[in-house]
Amino acid sequence: MAHTSPRLAVRAVILHENRLLLVNAWPEGQSDLWCAPGGGAERGQSLPDNLMREVYEETGLRIAVGAPCLVNEFHDPASTFHQVDVYFRCTITAGALTDAWQDPEGIVTRRRFFTRAELSAIRLKPDTLPEIAFQAPGAVSYDPLEPIIR
Protein backbone atom coordinates (compact mmCIF):
# COMPACT_ATOMS: atom_id res chain seq x y z
CA MET A 1 0.00 0.00 0.00
CA ALA A 2 1.39 3.40 -0.99
CA HIS A 3 1.97 5.89 1.81
CA THR A 4 0.59 9.37 1.24
CA SER A 5 1.46 12.09 3.74
CA PRO A 6 -1.25 14.50 4.88
CA ARG A 7 -1.41 17.80 3.03
CA LEU A 8 -0.49 20.78 5.21
CA ALA A 9 -2.53 23.97 4.85
CA VAL A 10 -2.79 27.30 6.65
CA ARG A 11 -5.88 29.39 7.33
CA ALA A 12 -6.51 32.89 8.66
CA VAL A 13 -8.91 33.80 11.45
CA ILE A 14 -9.56 37.46 10.68
CA LEU A 15 -11.95 39.44 12.83
CA HIS A 16 -12.58 42.95 11.57
CA GLU A 17 -15.14 45.22 13.22
CA ASN A 18 -16.39 42.16 15.13
CA ARG A 19 -17.07 40.22 11.93
CA LEU A 20 -15.30 37.07 10.70
CA LEU A 21 -13.90 36.89 7.17
CA LEU A 22 -14.89 33.75 5.26
CA VAL A 23 -14.55 32.61 1.67
CA ASN A 24 -16.48 30.23 -0.53
CA ALA A 25 -13.92 28.15 -2.43
CA TRP A 26 -16.34 26.34 -4.71
CA PRO A 27 -16.37 27.82 -8.23
CA GLU A 28 -19.73 28.57 -9.83
CA GLY A 29 -21.75 27.92 -6.68
CA GLN A 30 -21.00 24.18 -6.53
CA SER A 31 -21.35 24.31 -2.76
CA ASP A 32 -22.66 26.68 -0.11
CA LEU A 33 -19.84 25.73 2.29
CA TRP A 34 -17.75 28.61 3.69
CA CYS A 35 -14.30 28.47 5.31
CA ALA A 36 -11.51 30.71 6.52
CA PRO A 37 -9.21 32.00 3.76
CA GLY A 38 -5.97 30.14 3.20
CA GLY A 39 -4.57 27.14 1.41
CA GLY A 40 -1.80 24.66 0.90
CA ALA A 41 1.65 25.30 2.32
CA GLU A 42 4.51 25.29 -0.16
CA ARG A 43 7.88 23.82 0.71
CA GLY A 44 10.62 26.27 1.56
CA GLN A 45 8.25 28.97 2.87
CA SER A 46 7.26 29.52 6.48
CA LEU A 47 3.65 28.92 7.46
CA PRO A 48 3.08 32.69 7.98
CA ASP A 49 4.57 33.48 4.55
CA ASN A 50 2.33 30.86 2.96
CA LEU A 51 -0.68 32.31 4.74
CA MET A 52 0.06 35.90 3.71
CA ARG A 53 0.32 34.76 0.07
CA GLU A 54 -2.88 32.69 0.19
CA VAL A 55 -4.97 35.40 1.86
CA TYR A 56 -3.79 37.98 -0.66
CA GLU A 57 -4.59 35.66 -3.59
CA GLU A 58 -8.07 34.88 -2.26
CA THR A 59 -9.10 38.29 -0.94
CA GLY A 60 -6.69 41.03 -2.03
CA LEU A 61 -5.99 41.81 1.64
CA ARG A 62 -2.55 42.17 3.22
CA ILE A 63 -2.32 40.68 6.70
CA ALA A 64 -0.10 40.36 9.75
CA VAL A 65 0.00 36.77 11.02
CA GLY A 66 -0.30 36.24 14.75
CA ALA A 67 -0.40 33.18 16.98
CA PRO A 68 -1.87 29.81 16.03
CA CYS A 69 -5.34 29.20 17.48
CA LEU A 70 -6.62 25.94 15.95
CA VAL A 71 -5.42 22.73 14.36
CA ASN A 72 -8.09 20.97 12.30
CA GLU A 73 -7.82 17.84 10.22
CA PHE A 74 -10.13 16.14 7.77
CA HIS A 75 -9.95 13.33 5.25
CA ASP A 76 -11.78 11.56 2.48
CA PRO A 77 -12.44 7.98 3.66
CA ALA A 78 -12.86 6.89 0.01
CA SER A 79 -9.37 8.05 -1.01
CA THR A 80 -5.93 8.85 0.40
CA PHE A 81 -6.75 12.57 0.88
CA HIS A 82 -5.97 13.82 4.40
CA GLN A 83 -5.38 17.49 5.25
CA VAL A 84 -4.15 19.23 8.38
CA ASP A 85 -5.06 22.93 8.64
CA VAL A 86 -3.22 25.24 11.03
CA TYR A 87 -5.29 28.37 11.81
CA PHE A 88 -3.60 31.62 12.83
CA ARG A 89 -5.12 34.79 14.26
CA CYS A 90 -4.47 37.56 11.75
CA THR A 91 -5.11 41.26 11.31
CA ILE A 92 -5.62 43.26 8.15
CA THR A 93 -2.76 45.65 7.40
CA ALA A 94 -3.85 46.91 3.96
CA GLY A 95 -6.64 46.57 1.42
CA ALA A 96 -10.40 46.19 1.44
CA LEU A 97 -12.79 43.59 0.08
CA THR A 98 -14.01 44.58 -3.36
CA ASP A 99 -16.09 42.87 -6.04
CA ALA A 100 -13.37 43.81 -8.53
CA TRP A 101 -10.90 41.39 -6.87
CA GLN A 102 -10.56 37.95 -8.46
CA ASP A 103 -8.65 34.96 -7.15
CA PRO A 104 -5.89 34.37 -9.74
CA GLU A 105 -6.50 30.61 -9.43
CA GLY A 106 -10.25 31.05 -9.88
CA ILE A 107 -11.06 29.00 -6.78
CA VAL A 108 -12.54 31.60 -4.43
CA THR A 109 -15.56 33.24 -5.98
CA ARG A 110 -17.16 34.80 -2.90
CA ARG A 111 -15.68 36.46 0.17
CA ARG A 112 -17.36 38.39 2.94
CA PHE A 113 -17.42 39.29 6.60
CA PHE A 114 -20.04 37.62 8.84
CA THR A 115 -21.32 38.69 12.23
CA ARG A 116 -21.46 36.01 14.90
CA ALA A 117 -25.25 35.84 14.53
CA GLU A 118 -25.00 35.38 10.75
CA LEU A 119 -22.61 32.42 11.18
CA SER A 120 -25.41 30.30 12.64
CA ALA A 121 -27.34 30.58 9.36
CA ILE A 122 -24.60 29.31 7.01
CA ARG A 123 -22.73 26.07 6.42
CA LEU A 124 -19.09 26.41 7.44
CA LYS A 125 -16.16 24.24 8.40
CA PRO A 126 -14.81 23.51 10.84
CA ASP A 127 -17.83 23.60 13.12
CA THR A 128 -15.73 25.06 15.94
CA LEU A 129 -14.58 28.08 13.91
CA PRO A 130 -17.09 30.63 15.32
CA GLU A 131 -16.25 29.62 18.89
CA ILE A 132 -12.50 29.88 18.22
CA ALA A 133 -12.77 33.16 16.31
CA PHE A 134 -14.76 35.04 18.94
CA GLN A 135 -13.03 33.75 22.06
CA ALA A 136 -10.22 35.63 23.74
CA PRO A 137 -6.82 34.90 22.18
CA GLY A 138 -4.65 32.43 24.02
CA ALA A 139 -5.06 28.70 23.89
CA VAL A 140 -4.68 26.57 20.78
CA SER A 141 -7.59 24.19 20.11
CA TYR A 142 -7.65 20.88 18.26
CA ASP A 143 -10.59 19.84 16.09
CA PRO A 144 -10.40 16.04 15.61
CA LEU A 145 -10.21 14.22 12.30
CA GLU A 146 -13.53 14.23 10.44
CA PRO A 147 -14.68 13.17 6.98
CA ILE A 148 -14.55 15.84 4.29
CA ILE A 149 -17.85 17.43 3.28
CA ARG A 150 -18.74 19.32 0.14
C-alpha positions as CSV (number, residue, x, y, z in Angstrom):
1,M,0.0,0.0,0.0
2,A,1.4,3.4,-1.0
3,H,2.0,5.9,1.8
4,T,0.6,9.4,1.2
5,S,1.5,12.1,3.7
6,P,-1.2,14.5,4.9
7,R,-1.4,17.8,3.0
8,L,-0.5,20.8,5.2
9,A,-2.5,24.0,4.8
10,V,-2.8,27.3,6.7
11,R,-5.9,29.4,7.3
12,A,-6.5,32.9,8.7
13,V,-8.9,33.8,11.5
14,I,-9.6,37.5,10.7
15,L,-12.0,39.4,12.8
16,H,-12.6,43.0,11.6
17,E,-15.1,45.2,13.2
18,N,-16.4,42.2,15.1
19,R,-17.1,40.2,11.9
20,L,-15.3,37.1,10.7
21,L,-13.9,36.9,7.2
22,L,-14.9,33.8,5.3
23,V,-14.5,32.6,1.7
24,N,-16.5,30.2,-0.5
25,A,-13.9,28.1,-2.4
26,W,-16.3,26.3,-4.7
27,P,-16.4,27.8,-8.2
28,E,-19.7,28.6,-9.8
29,G,-21.8,27.9,-6.7
30,Q,-21.0,24.2,-6.5
31,S,-21.4,24.3,-2.8
32,D,-22.7,26.7,-0.1
33,L,-19.8,25.7,2.3
34,W,-17.7,28.6,3.7
35,C,-14.3,28.5,5.3
36,A,-11.5,30.7,6.5
37,P,-9.2,32.0,3.8
38,G,-6.0,30.1,3.2
39,G,-4.6,27.1,1.4
40,G,-1.8,24.7,0.9
41,A,1.6,25.3,2.3
42,E,4.5,25.3,-0.2
43,R,7.9,23.8,0.7
44,G,10.6,26.3,1.6
45,Q,8.2,29.0,2.9
46,S,7.3,29.5,6.5
47,L,3.6,28.9,7.5
48,P,3.1,32.7,8.0
49,D,4.6,33.5,4.6
50,N,2.3,30.9,3.0
51,L,-0.7,32.3,4.7
52,M,0.1,35.9,3.7
53,R,0.3,34.8,0.1
54,E,-2.9,32.7,0.2
55,V,-5.0,35.4,1.9
56,Y,-3.8,38.0,-0.7
57,E,-4.6,35.7,-3.6
58,E,-8.1,34.9,-2.3
59,T,-9.1,38.3,-0.9
60,G,-6.7,41.0,-2.0
61,L,-6.0,41.8,1.6
62,R,-2.6,42.2,3.2
63,I,-2.3,40.7,6.7
64,A,-0.1,40.4,9.7
65,V,0.0,36.8,11.0
66,G,-0.3,36.2,14.8
67,A,-0.4,33.2,17.0
68,P,-1.9,29.8,16.0
69,C,-5.3,29.2,17.5
70,L,-6.6,25.9,16.0
71,V,-5.4,22.7,14.4
72,N,-8.1,21.0,12.3
73,E,-7.8,17.8,10.2
74,F,-10.1,16.1,7.8
75,H,-10.0,13.3,5.2
76,D,-11.8,11.6,2.5
77,P,-12.4,8.0,3.7
78,A,-12.9,6.9,0.0
79,S,-9.4,8.1,-1.0
80,T,-5.9,8.9,0.4
81,F,-6.8,12.6,0.9
82,H,-6.0,13.8,4.4
83,Q,-5.4,17.5,5.2
84,V,-4.2,19.2,8.4
85,D,-5.1,22.9,8.6
86,V,-3.2,25.2,11.0
87,Y,-5.3,28.4,11.8
88,F,-3.6,31.6,12.8
89,R,-5.1,34.8,14.3
90,C,-4.5,37.6,11.7
91,T,-5.1,41.3,11.3
92,I,-5.6,43.3,8.1
93,T,-2.8,45.7,7.4
94,A,-3.8,46.9,4.0
95,G,-6.6,46.6,1.4
96,A,-10.4,46.2,1.4
97,L,-12.8,43.6,0.1
98,T,-14.0,44.6,-3.4
99,D,-16.1,42.9,-6.0
100,A,-13.4,43.8,-8.5
101,W,-10.9,41.4,-6.9
102,Q,-10.6,38.0,-8.5
103,D,-8.7,35.0,-7.2
104,P,-5.9,34.4,-9.7
105,E,-6.5,30.6,-9.4
106,G,-10.3,31.1,-9.9
107,I,-11.1,29.0,-6.8
108,V,-12.5,31.6,-4.4
109,T,-15.6,33.2,-6.0
110,R,-17.2,34.8,-2.9
111,R,-15.7,36.5,0.2
112,R,-17.4,38.4,2.9
113,F,-17.4,39.3,6.6
114,F,-20.0,37.6,8.8
115,T,-21.3,38.7,12.2
116,R,-21.5,36.0,14.9
117,A,-25.2,35.8,14.5
118,E,-25.0,35.4,10.8
119,L,-22.6,32.4,11.2
120,S,-25.4,30.3,12.6
121,A,-27.3,30.6,9.4
122,I,-24.6,29.3,7.0
123,R,-22.7,26.1,6.4
124,L,-19.1,26.4,7.4
125,K,-16.2,24.2,8.4
126,P,-14.8,23.5,10.8
127,D,-17.8,23.6,13.1
128,T,-15.7,25.1,15.9
129,L,-14.6,28.1,13.9
130,P,-17.1,30.6,15.3
131,E,-16.2,29.6,18.9
132,I,-12.5,29.9,18.2
133,A,-12.8,33.2,16.3
134,F,-14.8,35.0,18.9
135,Q,-13.0,33.7,22.1
136,A,-10.2,35.6,23.7
137,P,-6.8,34.9,22.2
138,G,-4.7,32.4,24.0
139,A,-5.1,28.7,23.9
140,V,-4.7,26.6,20.8
141,S,-7.6,24.2,20.1
142,Y,-7.7,20.9,18.3
143,D,-10.6,19.8,16.1
144,P,-10.4,16.0,15.6
145,L,-10.2,14.2,12.3
146,E,-13.5,14.2,10.4
147,P,-14.7,13.2,7.0
148,I,-14.6,15.8,4.3
149,I,-17.9,17.4,3.3
150,R,-18.7,19.3,0.1
